[in-house]
């Protein structure tokens, strides 16, 4: 536990304000930030446009495909109101990328089992697990580490499956991990368990209930929306021969998003607890240094007294000296 404050912030700076103790505040904050770390790993590894094992190796590939998709959507055919070619192109491209990723995984798997050169499978599942464990592994007991890896792997596989289906859909899914005051009406504040923290009944507040202006929010789950182009008949039909329908965007909220404000009561309690621990540590170190100085002064006085005192040695000192001499004589004879 004492080493965690030095280990965790090196891989995740946001953990720096979390106290590492057996308190309920520490427990709830660790759970919240663990959810944040997993959510970030899923977003960065899976929830990206044209996400696949093939494009994950180079972000420029995804960007290039996005540019092609935008060009298809803005083509003359799209402007005439069909609204279908870009959706079809995106769906076919996603399915092709998944087929290429599966074929690449099978090829590398056969190389690992055969006598050919050993290959490394850099799948999105493996990357996600690696990202999460790079932060959370110091918090895990070795007895649960294997099970935790298996659970993470299942999360990764399900996230990839859902995202593949979503990208091939006629809707366009958008993931927004930025939660702040500007879009406060779109996301919810995490309601953590306060039962044990307010056992005295003095305060029964809810996370984020304080009327503060939140400047920073920890994203425990992003806002997920889906947009779909729908054709509606124009009010004004326009000149003869013009397209009688126009495209409108229909937005559906898939997930509201979940955030933990930095100025919420839970986070502030954690900061206060960590400051108390720092203060106690400094006081303990100061007391230890004071005692160490006193011990050193005592040794110095004893040494000075030994140098000035003369006379016959004490019985115990004579006994110890004779015993040492006898032991040396026995060793020489052996």
GURO-309250 format. One line per 2 residues: number of its first residue (from 1); for each residue x, y, z of N, C-alpha, C. Coordinates in steps of 0.02 Angstrom, whole numbers, padded with zeros to 5 digits. Atoms other than C-alpha are relative to their C-alpha. Layout:
N
NUM = X:Y:Z:X:Y:Z:X:Y:Z ~ ... $
END
This chain:
334
1 = 00041:-00060:00000:00000:00000:00000:00043:00063:00000 ~ -00042:-00060:-00006:00141:00121:00042:00034:00017:-00066 $
3 = -00035:-00011:00063:00221:00099:-00130:-00046:00026:-00055 ~ 00047:-00017:00053:00062:00134:-00230:00003:00074:-00020 $
5 = -00003:-00070:00021:00073:00326:-00224:00058:00015:-00046 ~ -00058:-00011:00043:00242:00313:-00311:-00008:-00037:-00067 $
7 = 00005:00042:00060:00193:00178:-00438:-00056:00023:-00046 ~ 00059:-00015:00041:00019:00228:-00498:00006:00064:-00041 $
9 = -00001:-00062:00039:00045:00411:-00549:00047:-00001:-00060 ~ -00045:00003:00057:00187:00362:-00666:-00035:-00024:-00063 $
11 = 00037:00025:00058:00062:00273:-00779:-00067:00036:-00009 ~ 00063:-00036:00005:-00092:00379:-00742:00001:00057:00050 $
13 = -00007:-00059:-00044:-00073:00555:-00673:-00064:00017:00037 ~ 00064:-00018:-00031:-00258:00571:-00632:-00008:-00037:00067 $
15 = 00003:00037:-00062:-00233:00441:-00495:00037:00035:00057 ~ -00042:-00031:-00050:-00119:00562:-00403:-00039:00028:00059 $
17 = 00041:-00027:-00054:-00263:00634:-00300:-00041:-00053:00037 ~ 00037:00054:-00033:-00329:00464:-00246:00040:-00025:00060 $
19 = -00036:00027:-00057:-00282:00412:-00069:-00001:-00077:-00002 ~ -00003:00074:-00001:-00225:00231:-00052:-00001:-00023:00072 $
21 = 00010:00021:-00069:-00296:00169:00112:-00059:-00048:00002 ~ 00057:00045:-00008:-00431:00057:00182:-00066:00037:00012 $
23 = 00060:-00039:-00011:-00557:00199:00195:-00051:-00012:-00056 ~ 00053:00008:00050:-00724:00194:00103:00009:00050:-00057 $
25 = -00013:-00050:00052:-00677:00353:00010:00051:-00026:-00050 ~ -00051:00028:00044:-00521:00271:-00058:-00028:-00056:-00043 $
27 = 00029:00056:00037:-00618:00116:-00108:-00044:00024:-00057 ~ 00046:-00025:00052:-00753:00212:-00203:00038:00037:-00055 $
29 = -00038:-00037:00050:-00627:00324:-00290:00041:-00048:-00044 ~ -00037:00049:00040:-00521:00174:-00344:-00045:-00035:-00049 $
31 = 00048:00032:00045:-00676:00090:-00416:-00018:00047:-00057 ~ 00018:-00049:00051:-00725:00249:-00508:00056:00010:-00051 $
33 = -00056:-00011:00046:-00553:00277:-00581:00018:-00063:-00039 ~ -00009:00062:00039:-00538:00094:-00630:-00048:-00002:-00058 $
35 = 00049:-00004:00054:-00697:00117:-00730:00022:00050:-00053 ~ -00024:-00051:00047:-00623:00274:-00807:00057:-00028:-00044 $
37 = -00057:00027:00037:-00463:00183:-00857:-00024:-00050:-00053 ~ 00027:00050:00047:-00560:00039:-00938:-00037:00034:-00057 $
39 = 00038:-00036:00051:-00676:00160:-01029:00047:00035:-00049 ~ -00048:-00034:00044:-00528:00260:-01097:00035:-00050:-00046 $
41 = -00033:00051:00041:-00443:00101:-01157:-00045:-00025:-00055 ~ 00047:00022:00051:-00600:00044:-01248:-00008:00054:-00053 $
43 = 00007:-00055:00047:-00620:00216:-01327:00060:00005:-00047 ~ -00061:-00010:00039:-00439:00232:-01384:00016:-00060:-00045 $
45 = -00018:00060:00037:-00425:00052:-01445:-00054:-00022:-00049 ~ 00055:00029:00040:-00597:00008:-01514:-00045:00053:-00030 $
47 = 00052:-00047:00022:-00716:00155:-01525:00029:00057:-00041 ~ -00028:-00049:00047:-00630:00243:-01669:-00028:-00015:-00070 $
49 = 00025:00012:00068:-00688:00268:-01850:00042:-00051:-00037 ~ -00033:00053:00039:-00646:00117:-01959:00049:-00040:00043 $
51 = -00042:00038:-00046:-00577:00026:-01808:00006:-00073:-00022 ~ -00015:00069:00016:-00495:-00141:-01848:00071:-00016:00020 $
53 = -00069:00018:-00016:-00338:-00239:-01811:00048:00026:-00053 ~ -00042:-00023:00056:-00272:-00183:-01981:00015:00075:00008 $
55 = -00010:-00072:-00005:-00299:00004:-01956:00030:00021:00067 ~ -00027:-00017:-00067:-00248:-00001:-01771:00075:00006:-00001 $
57 = -00073:-00002:00004:-00068:-00025:-01825:00025:00069:-00023 ~ -00020:-00065:00026:-00065:00146:-01910:-00062:00045:-00004 $
59 = 00058:-00045:-00002:-00186:00289:-01872:-00012:00035:-00066 ~ 00008:-00033:00065:-00154:00362:-02045:-00048:-00038:-00045 $
61 = 00046:00039:00041:-00252:00219:-02123:-00072:00018:00016 ~ 00068:-00020:-00018:-00408:00263:-02025:-00017:00069:-00025 $
63 = 00012:-00068:00024:-00390:00446:-02069:-00011:00001:-00075 ~ 00008:00003:00073:-00371:00403:-02253:-00069:-00027:-00019 $
65 = 00066:00027:00014:-00529:00298:-02250:-00055:00050:00017 ~ 00049:-00052:-00016:-00623:00439:-02164:-00004:00052:-00056 $
67 = 00000:-00048:00055:-00571:00557:-02304:-00036:-00028:-00061 ~ 00035:00031:00057:-00632:00434:-02435:-00076:00001:00014 $
69 = 00071:00000:-00017:-00798:00416:-02343:-00032:00069:-00008 ~ 00025:-00068:00007:-00818:00605:-02336:-00008:00019:-00073 $
71 = 00004:-00015:00071:-00782:00617:-02522:-00060:-00035:-00032 ~ 00058:00036:00027:-00913:00485:-02560:-00065:00034:00021 $
73 = 00060:-00033:-00025:-01041:00575:-02451:-00013:00066:-00036 ~ 00007:-00066:00033:-01008:00740:-02541:-00001:-00005:-00076 $
75 = 00000:00008:00072:-01011:00666:-02714:-00065:00026:-00030 ~ 00059:-00026:00034:-01135:00725:-02843:-00060:-00047:00010 $
77 = 00054:00048:-00008:-01235:00565:-02823:-00035:00010:00067 ~ 00029:-00010:-00067:-01258:00600:-02636:-00040:00065:00002 $
79 = 00034:-00064:-00003:-01307:00781:-02665:-00068:-00001:-00034 ~ 00065:00005:00032:-01452:00725:-02773:-00053:-00031:00045 $
81 = 00050:00020:-00049:-01534:00653:-02619:-00006:-00074:00013 ~ 00008:00072:-00012:-01506:00464:-02624:00021:-00017:00071 $
83 = -00022:00011:-00069:-01407:00465:-02460:00019:-00071:00016 ~ -00012:00070:-00013:-01362:00283:-02481:00070:-00023:-00017 $
85 = -00065:00026:00023:-01196:00265:-02569:00053:00003:00054 ~ -00050:-00005:-00054:-01092:00327:-02421:-00012:-00053:00053 $
87 = 00016:00052:-00049:-01183:00209:-02303:00021:-00069:-00025 ~ -00019:00065:00029:-01158:00062:-02420:00076:-00007:-00002 $
89 = -00073:00003:00003:-00975:00105:-02446:00030:-00012:00069 ~ -00026:00008:-00068:-00943:00120:-02258:-00013:-00071:00025 $
91 = 00017:00067:-00023:-01033:-00044:-02222:00045:-00053:-00032 ~ -00042:00049:00035:-00936:-00140:-02355:00073:00006:00024 $
93 = -00069:-00011:-00022:-00771:-00062:-02299:00012:-00030:00070 ~ -00007:00027:-00068:-00799:-00110:-02116:00002:-00076:-00002 $
95 = 00000:00073:00005:-00841:-00289:-02162:00064:-00026:-00030 ~ -00063:00020:00030:-00687:-00299:-02271:00057:00004:00049 $
97 = -00053:-00008:-00050:-00575:-00233:-02133:-00003:-00056:00052 ~ 00007:00054:-00049:-00645:-00362:-02011:00024:-00066:-00030 $
99 = -00023:00062:00034:-00614:-00502:-02138:00076:-00001:-00004 ~ -00073:-00004:00003:-00435:-00442:-02162:00031:-00010:00068 $
101 = -00027:00009:-00068:-00408:-00433:-01974:-00003:-00073:00022 ~ 00007:00071:-00017:-00475:-00610:-01950:00051:-00043:-00037 $
103 = -00048:00039:00040:-00367:-00677:-02092:00071:00011:00025 ~ -00067:-00015:-00026:-00213:-00589:-02021:00012:-00036:00066 $
105 = -00006:00035:-00064:-00246:-00663:-01848:00011:-00075:-00011 ~ -00008:00071:00015:-00264:-00838:-01921:00070:-00015:-00028 $
107 = -00066:00010:00029:-00103:-00818:-02021:00054:00002:00054 ~ -00050:-00006:-00053:-00002:-00760:-01871:-00007:-00057:00050 $
109 = 00009:00057:-00045:-00080:-00897:-01764:00032:-00063:-00027 ~ -00031:00059:00031:-00022:-01029:-01887:00075:00005:00003 $
111 = -00073:-00008:-00006:00153:-00955:-01883:00024:-00015:00070 ~ -00020:00014:-00069:00156:-00968:-01695:00000:-00075:00014 $
113 = 00006:00072:-00012:00105:-01152:-01701:00048:-00040:-00044 ~ -00042:00036:00047:00214:-01199:-01849:00074:00011:00013 $
115 = -00072:-00006:-00007:00400:-01202:-01878:00027:00063:-00033 ~ -00021:-00061:00034:00403:-01036:-01973:00020:00053:00050 $
117 = -00019:-00054:-00045:00456:-00869:-01902:-00057:00018:00047 ~ 00050:-00015:-00051:00367:-00820:-01743:-00028:00070:-00011 $
119 = 00032:-00064:00010:00241:-00680:-01766:-00034:00023:00065 ~ 00033:-00028:-00058:00161:-00565:-01638:-00068:00026:-00019 $
121 = 00068:-00021:00015:-00027:-00541:-01639:-00016:00063:00040 ~ 00015:-00063:-00032:-00059:-00358:-01600:-00074:00016:-00010 $
123 = 00072:-00011:00008:-00248:-00373:-01592:-00023:00055:00046 ~ 00028:-00051:-00043:-00359:-00241:-01517:-00015:-00027:00069 $
125 = 00012:00029:-00066:-00405:-00360:-01377:00062:00002:00043 ~ -00063:00000:-00037:-00224:-00380:-01326:00022:00070:00020 $
127 = -00019:-00069:-00015:-00192:-00193:-01337:-00041:00029:00056 ~ 00044:-00026:-00052:-00342:-00152:-01230:00019:-00028:00069 $
129 = -00019:00031:-00064:-00293:-00276:-01094:00067:00028:00024 ~ -00065:-00027:-00019:-00114:-00211:-01098:-00006:00071:00027 $
131 = 00009:-00069:-00022:-00170:-00030:-01081:-00029:00003:00071 ~ 00033:-00001:-00066:-00282:-00066:-00931:00048:-00026:00054 $
133 = -00044:00029:-00050:-00157:-00176:-00840:00061:00043:00013 ~ -00057:-00045:-00011:-00018:-00048:-00864:-00014:00050:00055 $
135 = 00019:-00046:-00053:-00116:00061:-00742:-00024:-00037:00062 ~ 00035:00030:-00057:-00219:-00055:-00632:00035:-00061:00031 $
137 = -00031:00061:-00027:-00104:-00205:-00607:00029:00008:00070 ~ -00025:-00007:-00069:-00020:-00132:-00450:-00056:-00003:00052 $
139 = 00055:00002:-00048:-00193:-00124:-00370:-00030:-00069:00008 ~ 00031:00067:00001:-00232:-00307:-00404:00043:-00050:00038 $
141 = -00035:00056:-00033:-00188:-00455:-00295:00014:-00053:-00052 ~ -00019:00051:00050:-00099:-00593:-00389:-00051:-00056:-00006 $
143 = 00049:00055:00001:-00238:-00715:-00343:-00059:00015:-00047 ~ 00057:-00018:00043:-00366:-00618:-00449:00024:00026:-00068 $
145 = -00026:-00030:00061:-00252:-00559:-00589:-00021:-00038:-00063 ~ 00019:00041:00058:-00289:-00705:-00707:-00073:00010:-00018 $
147 = 00071:-00010:00012:-00477:-00687:-00686:-00014:00070:-00026 ~ 00009:-00069:00023:-00465:-00498:-00710:00019:00006:-00073 $
149 = -00020:-00001:00071:-00372:-00524:-00875:-00054:-00032:-00043 ~ 00053:00034:00038:-00507:-00645:-00934:-00061:00045:-00007 $
151 = 00058:-00045:00003:-00644:-00521:-00889:00012:00058:-00048 ~ -00017:-00055:00046:-00554:-00381:-00981:-00003:-00023:-00072 $
153 = 00001:00026:00068:-00534:-00491:-01133:-00071:-00007:-00026 ~ 00070:00006:00020:-00721:-00526:-01136:-00031:00069:-00014 $
155 = 00024:-00068:00012:-00757:-00339:-01122:00025:00024:-00068 ~ -00029:-00021:00064:-00640:-00307:-01269:-00035:-00033:-00059 $
157 = 00033:00036:00055:-00719:-00441:-01377:-00071:00026:-00012 ~ 00068:-00025:00007:-00895:-00379:-01342:-00001:00071:-00028 $
159 = -00003:-00068:00025:-00846:-00198:-01373:00015:00001:-00075 ~ -00016:00004:00071:-00770:-00245:-01541:-00059:-00025:-00041 $
161 = 00058:00027:00036:-00921:-00347:-01591:-00055:00052:-00008 ~ 00052:-00052:00003:-01043:-00207:-01548:00020:00056:-00047 $
163 = -00023:-00055:00042:-00936:-00075:-01633:00002:-00018:-00074 ~ 00000:00023:00070:-00918:-00178:-01792:-00070:00003:-00028 $
165 = 00070:-00002:00022:-01106:-00196:-01804:-00024:00072:-00007 ~ 00022:-00070:00001:-01133:-00012:-01765:00027:00037:-00061 $
167 = -00029:-00036:00056:-01013:00049:-01899:-00028:-00023:-00067 ~ 00030:00025:00062:-01094:-00061:-02030:-00073:00020:-00007 $
169 = 00070:-00020:00000:-01264:00011:-01986:-00009:00063:-00042 ~ 00014:-00061:00038:-01349:00150:-02085:00008:00062:00043 $
171 = -00011:-00057:-00045:-01332:00260:-01931:00075:00012:00008 ~ -00069:-00018:-00016:-01172:00351:-01887:00005:00010:00075 $
173 = -00007:-00002:-00072:-01119:00322:-01707:00060:00044:00019 ~ -00051:-00047:-00022:-01020:00456:-01617:00013:-00010:00075 $
175 = -00020:00007:-00070:-00924:00434:-01454:00031:00065:00023 ~ -00026:-00063:-00026:-00894:00593:-01353:00023:-00010:00072 $
177 = -00025:00011:-00068:-00779:00566:-01203:00010:00064:00040 ~ -00010:-00064:-00034:-00774:00751:-01159:-00063:00021:00037 $
179 = 00055:-00021:-00042:-00889:00793:-01014:00020:00064:00037 ~ -00015:-00063:-00032:-00895:00972:-00952:-00065:00039:00012 $
181 = 00058:-00041:-00015:-01010:01114:-00904:-00040:00017:-00064 ~ 00034:-00018:00062:-01050:01153:-01086:-00052:-00052:-00022 $
183 = 00048:00052:00018:-01135:00985:-01114:-00027:-00036:00062 ~ 00022:00029:-00063:-01189:00958:-00933:-00070:-00031:-00005 $
185 = 00067:00026:00006:-01369:00928:-00987:-00001:-00069:-00034 ~ -00002:00064:00037:-01312:00775:-01088:00027:-00058:00041 $
187 = -00030:00055:-00038:-01220:00675:-00954:-00023:00003:00073 ~ 00022:00007:-00069:-01257:00615:-00778:00060:-00004:00047 $
189 = -00052:00004:-00051:-01156:00630:-00618:-00002:-00069:00032 ~ -00004:00067:-00030:-01096:00464:-00547:-00026:00002:00071 $
191 = 00028:00004:-00068:-01198:00419:-00393:00034:-00056:00037 ~ -00038:00051:-00036:-01073:00328:-00284:-00034:-00015:00067 $
193 = 00031:00022:-00063:-01118:00235:-00125:00026:00041:00058 ~ -00020:-00042:-00056:-01117:00353:00023:-00024:-00028:00067 $
195 = 00031:00027:-00061:-01198:00238:00152:00049:-00001:00058 ~ -00048:00007:-00054:-01041:00204:00253:00033:00067:00017 $
197 = -00033:-00064:-00013:-00975:00381:00235:-00042:00046:00044 ~ 00045:-00044:-00038:-01128:00460:00316:-00038:-00038:00053 $
199 = 00032:00040:-00052:-01163:00335:00453:-00021:00042:00059 ~ 00017:-00043:-00056:-01167:00476:00579:-00064:00040:-00012 $
201 = 00061:-00036:00016:-01313:00556:00488:00008:00074:-00002 ~ -00012:-00072:00001:-01232:00727:00490:-00013:00029:-00069 $
203 = 00008:-00024:00068:-01228:00743:00301:-00028:-00055:-00043 ~ 00030:00049:00045:-01334:00655:00172:00004:00026:-00072 $
205 = -00008:-00029:00067:-01266:00741:00016:00009:-00052:-00053 ~ -00010:00042:00059:-01259:00668:-00157:00059:00028:-00039 $
207 = -00058:-00022:00038:-01106:00673:-00268:-00019:00056:-00048 ~ 00013:-00054:00046:-01101:00837:-00361:-00057:00046:00021 $
209 = 00057:-00041:-00021:-01241:00915:-00258:00020:00071:00018 ~ -00021:-00067:-00018:-01136:01064:-00209:-00005:00046:-00061 $
211 = 00008:-00046:00056:-01176:01215:-00318:00066:00032:-00020 ~ -00065:-00026:00021:-01000:01234:-00385:00004:00000:-00077 $
213 = -00012:00000:00072:-00939:01275:-00558:00055:-00051:-00014 ~ -00047:00054:00012:-00855:01114:-00612:00046:00018:-00058 $
215 = -00049:-00016:00052:-00696:01144:-00710:00029:-00064:-00031 ~ -00029:00062:00025:-00646:00962:-00733:-00045:-00058:00019 $
217 = 00044:00057:-00011:-00744:00801:-00750:00037:-00063:-00023 ~ -00028:00064:00019:-00678:00623:-00749:-00053:-00041:-00036 $
219 = 00048:00036:00040:-00765:00526:-00887:00001:-00074:00018 ~ 00005:00071:-00016:-00822:00358:-00820:-00032:-00039:-00058 $
221 = 00027:00029:00061:-00921:00324:-00979:-00019:00057:-00046 ~ 00012:-00056:00046:-00935:00433:-01135:-00072:00006:-00022 $
223 = 00066:-00011:00030:-01088:00506:-01219:00000:-00035:-00069 ~ 00004:00037:00063:-01142:00393:-01363:-00065:00021:-00036 $
225 = 00058:-00020:00039:-01258:00460:-01499:00002:-00033:-00068 ~ 00006:00029:00067:-01321:00393:-01665:-00039:00049:-00043 $
227 = 00034:-00044:00047:-01368:00501:-01813:-00020:-00039:-00062 ~ 00026:00034:00059:-01471:00445:-01961:-00030:00051:-00048 $
229 = 00029:-00044:00050:-01514:00532:-02122:-00069:-00025:-00020 ~ 00068:00018:00020:-01700:00531:-02156:-00024:00050:-00052 $
231 = 00024:-00042:00054:-01787:00599:-02309:-00071:00024:00015 ~ 00067:-00030:-00010:-01935:00717:-02288:-00017:00040:-00062 $
233 = 00023:-00036:00060:-02038:00797:-02423:00009:00075:00010 ~ -00010:-00072:-00004:-01993:00976:-02459:-00066:00037:00002 $
235 = 00060:-00042:-00003:-02118:01109:-02415:-00010:00035:-00067 ~ 00001:-00031:00066:-02073:01200:-02574:00031:-00049:-00049 $
237 = -00024:00051:00046:-02056:01075:-02715:00054:00026:-00047 ~ -00052:-00027:00043:-01943:01193:-02813:-00018:-00005:-00073 $
239 = 00013:00001:00072:-01926:01201:-03001:-00013:-00071:-00025 ~ 00013:00067:00027:-01985:01056:-03110:00064:-00039:-00011 $
241 = -00059:00043:00009:-01864:00910:-03113:00045:-00003:00060 ~ -00042:00001:-00060:-01787:00949:-02942:-00021:-00057:00046 $
243 = 00013:00056:-00046:-01775:00817:-02806:-00053:00022:00051 ~ 00055:-00022:-00044:-01939:00824:-02705:00012:-00011:00074 $
245 = -00012:00015:-00071:-01859:00764:-02542:00066:00034:00021 ~ -00062:-00027:-00029:-01725:00835:-02428:00020:-00043:00060 $
247 = -00026:00040:-00055:-01613:00749:-02300:-00002:00040:00065 ~ -00004:-00028:-00067:-01632:00785:-02115:00035:-00051:00046 $
249 = -00037:00043:-00046:-01530:00716:-01971:-00042:-00016:00061 ~ 00036:00023:-00059:-01614:00613:-01837:00051:-00026:00051 $
251 = -00050:00016:-00051:-01512:00602:-01676:-00033:-00040:00056 ~ 00024:00042:-00055:-01536:00464:-01547:00056:-00007:00051 $
253 = -00050:00008:-00054:-01446:00460:-01378:00001:-00073:00021 ~ -00009:00071:-00019:-01379:00284:-01348:00019:-00005:00074 $
255 = -00020:-00001:-00071:-01294:00324:-01181:00011:00073:00020 ~ -00003:-00069:-00023:-01307:00485:-01080:00071:00021:00018 $
257 = -00065:-00017:-00025:-01129:00475:-01019:-00001:00004:00076 ~ -00005:00002:-00073:-01068:00462:-00839:00065:00033:00021 $
259 = -00060:-00036:-00020:-00947:00581:-00755:00005:00010:00075 ~ -00014:-00015:-00070:-00867:00615:-00587:00036:00067:00003 $
261 = -00031:-00067:-00002:-00835:00802:-00563:00057:00003:00051 ~ -00058:-00008:-00044:-00668:00850:-00487:-00020:00035:00064 $
263 = 00022:-00037:-00059:-00758:00967:-00367:-00058:-00033:00037 ~ 00052:00036:-00036:-00883:00836:-00312:00023:-00016:00070 $
265 = -00016:00012:-00070:-00891:00791:-00129:00046:-00060:00009 ~ -00042:00060:-00006:-00813:00619:-00155:00073:00015:-00016 $
267 = -00069:-00016:00020:-00660:00683:-00247:00033:00046:00051 ~ -00028:-00046:-00049:-00636:00824:-00122:00017:-00035:00065 $
269 = -00016:00040:-00059:-00644:00701:00022:00065:-00039:-00010 ~ -00062:00036:00015:-00509:00599:-00063:00061:00044:00004 $
271 = -00056:-00047:-00003:-00398:00751:-00083:00016:00019:00072 ~ -00011:-00017:-00071:-00423:00798:00100:00034:-00058:00037 $
273 = -00030:00058:-00033:-00381:00621:00156:00073:-00007:-00019 ~ -00070:00006:00020:-00223:00620:00053:00043:00054:00032 $
275 = -00037:-00053:-00033:-00170:00787:00125:00012:-00017:00073 ~ -00009:00020:-00069:-00198:00719:00300:00055:-00052:00007 $
277 = -00053:00050:-00002:-00089:00569:00260:00069:00032:-00010 ~ -00064:-00035:00011:00048:00684:00195:00022:00036:00064 $
279 = -00015:-00036:-00061:00038:00789:00353:00024:-00049:00054 ~ -00020:00050:-00050:00047:00634:00464:00069:-00028:-00015 $
281 = -00065:00027:00020:00195:00568:00364:00055:00049:00017 ~ -00051:-00051:-00015:00290:00732:00382:00012:00005:00075 $
283 = -00008:-00002:-00073:00255:00737:00569:00038:-00060:00026 ~ -00034:00061:-00021:00312:00557:00589:00074:00004:-00018 $
285 = -00070:-00006:00021:00471:00591:00490:00037:00050:00044 ~ -00031:-00051:-00043:00506:00747:00594:00015:-00029:00069 $
287 = -00010:00031:-00066:00483:00649:00756:00056:-00052:-00002 ~ -00053:00051:00008:00594:00509:00692:00069:00033:-00004 $
289 = -00064:-00037:00006:00731:00633:00644:00022:00027:00067 ~ -00016:-00027:-00066:00721:00712:00817:00027:-00055:00046 $
291 = -00023:00056:-00042:00739:00543:00904:00069:-00024:-00023 ~ -00064:00022:00027:00883:00497:00788:00056:00046:00023 $
293 = -00050:-00048:-00023:00976:00656:00834:00015:-00011:00074 ~ -00010:00011:-00071:00948:00622:01020:00041:-00063:00013 $
295 = -00038:00062:-00008:01015:00444:01002:00073:00011:-00018 ~ -00069:-00014:00020:01168:00506:00910:00037:00041:00052 $
297 = -00031:-00040:-00054:01201:00635:01046:00016:-00044:00060 ~ -00011:00045:-00055:01184:00499:01177:00061:-00044:-00011 $
299 = -00058:00041:00016:01310:00388:01089:00064:00041:00006 ~ -00059:-00043:-00004:01429:00535:01077:00022:00011:00072 $
301 = -00016:-00010:-00071:01419:00568:01265:00029:-00063:00031 ~ -00025:00064:-00027:01446:00383:01306:00071:-00014:-00022 $
303 = -00068:00011:00025:01599:00372:01195:00051:00045:00035 ~ -00045:-00046:-00034:01675:00526:01277:00013:-00023:00071 $
305 = -00008:00023:-00069:01645:00455:01451:00045:-00061:00003 ~ -00040:00061:00001:01725:00288:01403:00074:00017:-00008 $
307 = -00070:-00018:00012:01884:00375:01344:00033:00029:00062 ~ -00030:-00034:-00058:01910:00471:01509:00001:-00043:00062 $
309 = 00004:00041:-00061:01863:00336:01637:00059:-00049:00001 ~ -00054:00047:-00009:02011:00234:01707:-00015:-00045:00059 $
311 = 00011:00045:-00056:02022:00089:01828:-00014:-00070:-00025 ~ 00011:00070:00019:01989:-00097:01829:-00067:-00009:-00035 $
313 = 00063:00013:00034:01856:-00165:01712:-00051:-00032:00046 ~ 00053:00030:-00040:01689:-00222:01779:00001:-00076:-00007 $
315 = 00001:00074:00004:01659:-00408:01816:-00030:-00026:-00066 ~ 00031:00023:00062:01544:-00425:01665:00046:00011:-00059 $
317 = -00046:-00014:00056:01672:-00343:01550:00058:-00050:00001 ~ -00055:00049:-00004:01811:-00459:01616:-00023:-00068:-00024 $
319 = 00027:00065:00020:01700:-00612:01590:-00006:-00004:-00076 ~ 00008:-00002:00072:01661:-00560:01410:00067:-00004:-00035 $
321 = -00066:00000:00031:01846:-00529:01373:00032:-00068:00005 ~ -00028:00066:-00009:01902:-00697:01446:-00033:-00051:-00047 $
323 = 00037:00046:00044:01765:-00787:01348:00024:00007:-00073 ~ -00023:-00013:00068:01822:-00705:01186:00069:-00028:-00012 $
325 = -00068:00026:00007:02005:-00752:01217:00000:-00076:-00003 ~ 00004:00073:00001:01960:-00933:01255:-00026:-00025:-00068 $
327 = 00028:00020:00065:01857:-00943:01095:00052:00006:-00056 ~ -00052:-00007:00050:02003:-00877:00992:00051:-00056:00006 $
329 = -00049:00053:-00010:02121:-01006:01071:-00025:-00066:-00027 ~ 00029:00062:00026:02003:-01150:01030:00001:-00001:-00076 $
331 = 00001:-00003:00074:01991:-01091:00850:00069:-00012:-00028 ~ -00068:00009:00025:02180:-01085:00830:00021:-00074:00006 $
333 = -00019:00070:-00009:02200:-01261:00900:-00033:-00044:-00053 ~ 00034:00039:00052:02070:-01328:00777:00035:00010:-00068 $
END
